[in-house]
Amino acid sequence: MTGNILGERFVVISFGESHGKCIGVVIDGCPAGLPISEEEIQREVDLRRPGTSLVTTTRAEADQVEVLSGIFNGYTTGAPIVMIIRNRDVDSRPYEVLKKIPRPGHADYVARIKYGGFNDYRGGGRFSGRITAGFVMAGAVAKKLLNYTLKVEVIAYSLEIGGIRAEKFDLEEAKRERYNNEVRAPNPIIAERMKERILEEKRKGDSVGGIVECIALNLPLGLGEPIFDSLDCDLSKALFAIPAVKGVEFGSGFRATRLTGSENNDPYVLKDGKITYLTNNAGGILGGLSNGMPLVIRVAFKPASSIAKKQRSVDMEKMEETEIIVIGRHDPSVVPRAVPVVENVVALVLADHALRAGFIPNVLNHHE
């Protein structure tokens, strides 16, 4: 596989399979002198860890982060940062049938064809949501780098799950409440409704999708390298690497198709002697460049494909139609655990572009 590298200056290399020995990531290009500990990275990874609620998979992985290189005496060294999480709670028996009967909604069939049957099919292998643990490890470093140097904050939460959408909340409430409930909703009232919606479909052996909204604050103007490496281009590419993502929109997004130009444009105004905008329908990006307003992204996730309902498939050995019930430990909705993944993937792209634009130096001076 050749598509496992993201970024130009803050370069991330992802490796590992769902039921292999480990999931891991290499970061090349992180400046020297960033104060960060294994414990800080672990706290971020714990937010996406499975087996923590009724609405997630029961796979009970500890997801213990091991930093193998690149951090010494509490600071990044400038050398590649290598981190792994060992896979320990692995049960590959339910996946033996996948050698011949692909699961609807999964990459089993197309992966088998592309790699001639040599791919690791256990747990979805390289196509599993488990690989996002590596995204979060790398993102934890990126988030710390952005906040330490530029005071950038990246905040994500579940905006919608199974048709239940969060309304009437502010960003401060979302920052405070999103990790205080099982579904990562921006307020506790909507969290209960979302949770019940997930459990309703789980009882039927089914699943639901939803939308994660992500906001980035305090971005400098001019992040992005038009045309093909514009900020929204690179963010979209990175976010689509998260399994189950089916759509990405910025600002007013698809709603803009129902607005007029006068409604969708963001008028320029002066505030405290500085040029800013009256509204933020652009979602913080104009012409592929950050414009100084909050970055607003919404990421659509399909319902989890692994469901406990009988589905049609094909026995590839016998070339006969058959039926399959997916046995295993699966999320009835991927949305809650996707929240920290989206947050950290966005941070990866922002850190890369901040370095490319010269906003972050190669060696950091220690802040008092």
Backbone torsions as a table, in degrees:
resi	resn	phi	psi	omega
1	MET	NA	135.0	-174.0
2	THR	-115.8	3.8	-174.9
3	GLY	-105.7	41.3	-171.8
4	ASN	-109.3	16.7	-177.3
5	ILE	-120.7	132.4	179.7
6	LEU	-125.4	136.4	172.3
7	GLY	96.5	162.2	178.1
8	GLU	-112.2	-41.6	179.6
9	ARG	-106.5	-42.5	171.2
10	PHE	-100.7	90.2	-169.3
11	VAL	-95.1	130.2	-178.7
12	VAL	-118.2	128.2	175.4
13	ILE	-115.7	121.1	-178.2
14	SER	-99.5	139.4	175.9
15	PHE	-147.5	164.3	177.9
16	GLY	108.9	159.2	177.2
17	GLU	-126.9	162.3	-173.7
18	SER	-54.5	-44.8	-177.0
19	HIS	-112.6	15.2	174.6
20	GLY	-77.5	-167.9	-176.8
21	LYS	-69.8	-33.8	-177.4
22	CYS	-160.4	164.1	167.6
23	ILE	-109.3	139.5	-177.2
24	GLY	-152.1	172.5	-179.7
25	VAL	-151.2	145.9	172.2
26	VAL	-117.5	130.8	173.1
27	ILE	-110.8	123.3	174.2
28	ASP	-118.3	130.3	178.1
29	GLY	108.3	0.8	176.1
30	CYS	-69.6	129.6	-179.4
31	PRO	-57.9	151.4	173.9
32	ALA	-75.1	150.0	174.2
33	GLY	93.5	6.9	176.3
34	LEU	-80.5	119.6	178.2
35	PRO	-74.1	118.6	179.8
36	ILE	-157.8	146.6	-178.5
37	SER	-121.5	162.9	175.2
38	GLU	-59.8	-34.4	-178.9
39	GLU	-65.2	-38.5	177.9
40	GLU	-63.2	-43.2	178.6
41	ILE	-65.9	-39.7	179.3
42	GLN	-61.7	-40.8	-180.0
43	ARG	-60.1	-38.5	178.8
44	GLU	-69.0	-43.2	-179.8
45	VAL	-64.3	-35.7	-179.7
46	ASP	-60.2	-24.7	-178.9
47	LEU	-69.4	-23.0	178.1
48	ARG	-108.7	7.3	-175.0
49	ARG	-65.0	138.6	179.1
50	PRO	-76.2	169.0	173.1
51	GLY	75.4	21.5	-175.1
52	THR	-106.6	-4.1	-179.6
53	SER	-160.4	174.9	179.6
54	LEU	-70.2	-18.7	-174.9
55	VAL	-102.0	14.7	176.6
56	THR	-127.8	169.3	177.6
57	THR	-59.6	150.5	178.9
58	THR	-88.2	3.8	175.3
59	ARG	-60.2	115.6	-168.6
60	ALA	-97.3	64.6	177.5
61	GLU	-82.7	136.2	176.2
62	ALA	-74.1	-24.4	-179.0
63	ASP	50.7	53.6	-179.4
64	GLN	-80.7	118.8	-178.6
65	VAL	-75.9	133.6	172.8
66	GLU	-122.4	118.5	176.1
67	VAL	-91.4	117.4	-174.7
68	LEU	-93.8	-26.0	179.9
69	SER	-163.8	164.6	172.1
70	GLY	94.0	-9.5	175.8
71	ILE	-128.7	125.5	-175.0
72	PHE	-141.9	129.7	-179.7
73	ASN	55.0	34.5	175.3
74	GLY	84.5	7.1	-179.8
75	TYR	-133.3	150.0	171.3
76	THR	-68.1	145.1	-174.2
77	THR	-99.2	-11.7	-172.9
78	GLY	95.5	-14.5	175.9
79	ALA	-82.3	164.4	177.2
80	PRO	-55.5	135.8	176.3
81	ILE	-95.5	120.5	-179.5
82	VAL	-114.9	125.7	-178.9
83	MET	-133.8	142.9	177.7
84	ILE	-134.9	158.3	168.3
85	ILE	-129.0	121.7	-178.7
86	ARG	-79.0	138.7	175.2
87	ASN	-85.4	117.1	-176.0
88	ARG	-116.4	-38.7	-177.7
89	ASP	-93.2	69.5	-173.8
90	VAL	-107.7	128.5	173.2
91	ASP	-130.4	99.4	-173.5
92	SER	-90.3	-4.6	-174.8
93	ARG	-58.1	-42.5	-178.9
94	PRO	-64.2	-13.2	-174.2
95	TYR	-94.5	-3.5	-179.9
96	GLU	-61.7	-33.7	-179.6
97	VAL	-66.0	-22.1	-176.4
98	LEU	-70.3	-14.0	176.3
99	LYS	-61.3	-25.4	-178.3
100	LYS	-127.3	-19.5	-179.3
101	ILE	-123.1	104.8	-178.2
102	PRO	-73.5	146.1	178.6
103	ARG	-81.5	131.1	174.9
104	PRO	-58.2	136.3	178.2
105	GLY	87.9	-10.3	-179.9
106	HIS	-104.2	172.8	-177.9
107	ALA	-92.1	11.5	-174.4
108	ASP	-52.4	-49.0	-175.4
109	TYR	-71.0	-49.6	-176.7
110	VAL	-66.3	-33.9	178.0
111	ALA	-68.1	-40.6	178.6
112	ARG	-59.4	-43.7	-178.9
113	ILE	-68.1	-46.4	-176.0
114	LYS	-63.2	-40.9	-174.1
115	TYR	-105.4	15.2	172.7
116	GLY	63.6	23.9	179.1
117	GLY	83.4	2.2	-179.6
118	PHE	-86.9	-10.3	-178.6
119	ASN	-67.4	153.6	175.9
120	ASP	-80.2	108.2	-175.8
121	TYR	-86.9	-11.4	-173.6
122	ARG	-64.5	124.0	179.2
123	GLY	65.2	16.8	-175.7
124	GLY	91.0	-9.0	175.8
125	GLY	57.9	-124.7	-177.7
126	ARG	-73.6	-14.3	-176.8
127	PHE	-97.0	7.7	-178.3
128	SER	-79.6	150.9	172.6
129	GLY	-62.0	-14.4	-179.5
130	ARG	-64.1	-26.2	179.7
131	ILE	-63.6	-18.7	-178.6
132	THR	-70.0	-12.3	173.2
133	ALA	-60.3	-35.6	176.6
134	GLY	-68.0	-38.0	177.3
135	PHE	-59.9	-40.4	-177.1
136	VAL	-70.6	-39.1	176.7
137	MET	-58.5	-47.7	179.9
138	ALA	-67.2	-39.8	-179.7
139	GLY	-64.1	-31.5	177.8
140	ALA	-61.4	-38.7	177.2
141	VAL	-69.2	-43.1	-179.5
142	ALA	-62.6	-43.3	180.0
143	LYS	-62.6	-42.2	179.0
144	LYS	-65.1	-40.6	179.0
145	LEU	-62.2	-45.7	-179.5
146	LEU	-63.7	-44.1	-177.8
147	ASN	-72.2	-37.7	-177.7
148	TYR	-67.8	-37.0	-175.2
149	THR	-97.3	-34.9	-172.1
150	LEU	-124.9	0.0	-177.6
151	LYS	61.1	26.6	178.0
152	VAL	-76.7	135.1	174.6
153	GLU	-114.7	141.3	175.8
154	VAL	-124.8	121.5	-173.7
155	ILE	-129.4	125.0	176.7
156	ALA	-124.7	158.7	179.1
157	TYR	-162.4	165.0	177.2
158	SER	-78.5	111.6	178.7
159	LEU	-84.2	-34.9	-177.4
160	GLU	-151.0	137.8	174.8
161	ILE	-139.2	124.3	176.7
162	GLY	56.4	32.9	179.2
163	GLY	87.7	-7.4	176.7
164	ILE	-90.6	114.1	-172.6
165	ARG	-111.5	137.9	177.9
166	ALA	-74.3	132.0	177.9
167	GLU	-132.2	160.7	171.4
168	LYS	54.1	58.4	173.7
169	PHE	-138.0	158.5	175.4
170	ASP	-114.1	169.6	-173.0
171	LEU	-65.2	-36.2	179.4
172	GLU	-63.4	-39.8	176.7
173	GLU	-64.5	-42.4	179.4
174	ALA	-62.2	-43.5	178.7
175	LYS	-60.3	-37.5	-176.1
176	ARG	-78.0	-37.0	-168.7
177	GLU	-101.1	-20.2	-167.5
178	ARG	-59.7	-35.0	179.7
179	TYR	-101.6	16.3	174.8
180	ASN	-102.3	5.1	176.6
181	ASN	-138.1	160.3	-171.7
182	GLU	-67.9	-24.9	-175.4
183	VAL	-102.1	0.3	177.2
184	ARG	63.6	37.0	177.9
185	ALA	-81.2	158.9	-177.2
186	PRO	-78.8	-9.4	171.7
187	ASN	-150.8	155.5	-171.8
188	PRO	-68.2	-28.6	-178.8
189	ILE	-67.2	-49.6	179.5
190	ILE	-68.6	-27.3	178.9
191	ALA	-60.5	-42.5	179.7
192	GLU	-64.5	-39.8	179.8
193	ARG	-67.6	-39.9	177.9
194	MET	-65.3	-43.1	-179.5
195	LYS	-61.4	-45.0	-179.5
196	GLU	-64.5	-35.7	178.3
197	ARG	-64.1	-42.2	177.6
198	ILE	-63.3	-46.8	-177.5
199	LEU	-66.5	-31.7	176.8
200	GLU	-59.1	-46.1	179.6
201	GLU	-76.5	-30.9	177.4
202	LYS	-62.3	-39.4	178.7
203	ARG	-63.7	-25.4	178.3
204	LYS	-89.1	-2.6	-176.2
205	GLY	80.3	20.0	-175.6
206	ASP	-117.9	-172.8	-175.2
207	SER	-144.1	167.5	177.9
208	VAL	-135.0	155.0	175.9
209	GLY	-103.4	-164.0	-179.5
210	GLY	172.7	-167.9	-176.1
211	ILE	-130.5	131.8	171.7
212	VAL	-103.7	128.2	174.8
213	GLU	-103.0	139.8	-178.5
214	CYS	-131.2	132.3	179.7
215	ILE	-120.7	134.3	173.2
216	ALA	-119.0	128.8	-176.0
217	LEU	-110.4	151.0	172.6
218	ASN	70.8	26.4	177.1
219	LEU	-70.1	139.4	173.3
220	PRO	-69.7	155.0	176.1
221	LEU	-69.9	143.0	170.5
222	GLY	95.1	9.9	173.9
223	LEU	-70.5	135.5	-179.0
224	GLY	125.0	149.3	-178.6
225	GLU	-129.5	79.9	179.4
226	PRO	-59.1	146.8	15.9
227	ILE	-101.7	-45.5	-171.0
228	PHE	-81.3	-15.2	176.2
229	ASP	-111.1	31.5	176.6
230	SER	-61.1	160.7	-175.1
231	LEU	-61.5	-43.0	179.7
232	ASP	-71.6	-30.4	174.7
233	CYS	-61.4	-51.3	-175.8
234	ASP	-70.0	-36.6	176.5
235	LEU	-63.5	-43.2	-179.6
236	SER	-62.7	-45.3	-179.9
237	LYS	-59.2	-45.9	-178.2
238	ALA	-66.1	-41.5	-178.0
239	LEU	-68.5	-33.0	177.4
240	PHE	-71.5	-10.2	174.7
241	ALA	-76.4	-14.3	176.8
242	ILE	-76.4	122.6	179.8
243	PRO	-55.3	140.0	177.0
244	ALA	86.0	-3.1	176.5
245	VAL	-75.2	129.9	-179.6
246	LYS	-124.0	-2.1	178.8
247	GLY	-167.0	147.7	177.2
248	VAL	-137.4	132.2	175.7
249	GLU	-136.3	154.4	-178.7
250	PHE	-119.7	136.5	176.5
251	GLY	58.5	-127.5	179.9
252	SER	-69.3	-19.5	173.1
253	GLY	52.1	-131.1	-177.7
254	PHE	-67.8	-21.3	176.7
255	ARG	-62.9	-26.2	179.9
256	ALA	-61.4	-24.3	179.6
257	THR	-67.3	-18.2	-179.4
258	ARG	-102.7	3.5	-179.4
259	LEU	-105.2	162.2	170.3
260	THR	-89.0	167.4	178.5
261	GLY	-60.5	-39.3	-179.6
262	SER	-67.8	-27.5	178.0
263	GLU	-80.2	-34.5	-173.7
264	ASN	-88.3	-27.4	179.3
265	ASN	-64.3	148.2	177.9
266	ASP	-103.5	104.5	-177.6
267	PRO	-63.4	142.3	175.5
268	TYR	-79.6	139.8	176.0
269	VAL	-140.7	163.9	174.3
270	LEU	-101.4	133.4	176.3
271	LYS	-137.6	119.7	-177.7
272	ASP	53.7	38.7	176.9
273	GLY	78.2	8.7	-179.3
274	LYS	-120.9	148.1	177.7
275	ILE	-77.0	129.8	175.4
276	THR	-144.8	-161.7	-173.4
277	TYR	-127.3	147.7	179.8
278	LEU	-75.5	-33.0	179.4
279	THR	-133.7	179.1	-178.7
280	ASN	-137.4	48.0	177.1
281	ASN	-66.1	-24.0	178.1
282	ALA	-72.6	-14.2	179.4
283	GLY	69.2	26.1	175.4
284	GLY	87.9	4.7	-179.0
285	ILE	-133.9	127.4	173.3
286	LEU	-128.5	128.1	179.8
287	GLY	61.3	25.0	-179.0
288	GLY	83.5	5.4	-178.6
289	LEU	-117.6	143.6	174.5
290	SER	-64.2	137.9	-173.1
291	ASN	-111.1	8.7	177.7
292	GLY	96.8	-14.6	175.7
293	MET	-87.6	163.6	177.0
294	PRO	-56.9	136.2	174.3
295	LEU	-76.1	126.7	-177.8
296	VAL	-124.4	115.5	-178.4
297	ILE	-127.2	139.1	171.4
298	ARG	-121.7	133.1	-173.8
299	VAL	-120.1	121.9	-177.5
300	ALA	-91.7	130.2	177.9
301	PHE	-115.1	132.9	177.0
302	LYS	-73.2	163.4	172.7
303	PRO	-60.4	145.2	177.8
304	ALA	-54.4	133.3	-174.9
305	SER	-75.7	-28.2	-179.6
306	SER	-81.2	106.8	-179.2
307	ILE	-129.3	154.9	-176.3
308	ALA	-91.5	38.0	176.3
309	LYS	-115.7	149.2	178.7
310	LYS	-67.8	129.3	-178.7
311	GLN	-131.9	154.7	178.9
312	ARG	-79.1	142.4	175.1
313	SER	-154.1	-166.9	-178.5
314	VAL	-134.0	134.1	171.5
315	ASP	-79.1	109.3	-173.6
316	MET	-72.7	-19.1	177.7
317	GLU	-80.3	-43.8	-179.3
318	LYS	-88.9	-13.6	-174.7
319	MET	53.5	49.5	177.3
320	GLU	-127.7	144.6	173.7
321	GLU	-69.0	144.1	-178.8
322	THR	-149.4	-171.7	176.1
323	GLU	-127.6	152.9	-178.7
324	ILE	-139.9	140.9	168.4
325	ILE	-114.4	122.5	-176.0
326	VAL	-77.2	115.3	179.2
327	ILE	-100.7	137.3	178.8
328	GLY	151.8	-168.9	-177.2
329	ARG	-111.6	108.1	-169.8
330	HIS	-132.8	158.8	176.5
331	ASP	-81.2	128.3	173.4
332	PRO	-70.1	-18.1	169.1
333	SER	-150.3	132.2	180.0
334	VAL	-82.8	-11.6	-170.3
335	VAL	-58.5	-49.6	-177.4
336	PRO	-57.2	-43.6	-179.4
337	ARG	-77.9	-15.5	177.6
338	ALA	-77.7	-18.9	-176.8
339	VAL	-56.3	-55.1	178.1
340	PRO	-66.5	-25.7	178.2
341	VAL	-67.2	-48.2	177.9
342	VAL	-58.5	-46.3	-179.3
343	GLU	-55.6	-45.3	-175.6
344	ASN	-78.3	-32.7	176.0
345	VAL	-66.6	-41.1	175.8
346	VAL	-59.9	-42.5	179.4
347	ALA	-61.5	-37.5	178.9
348	LEU	-58.5	-47.0	-177.9
349	VAL	-68.4	-41.9	-179.7
350	LEU	-64.2	-40.0	178.5
351	ALA	-64.5	-42.0	178.9
352	ASP	-60.4	-46.2	-178.1
353	HIS	-71.8	-32.0	176.7
354	ALA	-65.5	-37.9	175.4
355	LEU	-68.8	-42.4	-179.5
356	ARG	-63.5	-33.5	-178.3
357	ALA	-86.2	-3.8	177.5
358	GLY	84.0	12.4	179.3
359	PHE	-77.9	-19.1	179.3
360	ILE	-123.0	126.5	-179.9
361	PRO	-77.4	168.9	-179.7
362	ASN	-75.6	-25.6	175.7
363	VAL	-128.1	130.3	-174.2
364	LEU	-96.8	135.5	171.5
365	ASN	-78.3	137.8	-177.2
366	HIS	-71.1	128.2	177.5
367	HIS	-78.2	141.0	177.5
368	GLU	-78.6	NA	NA
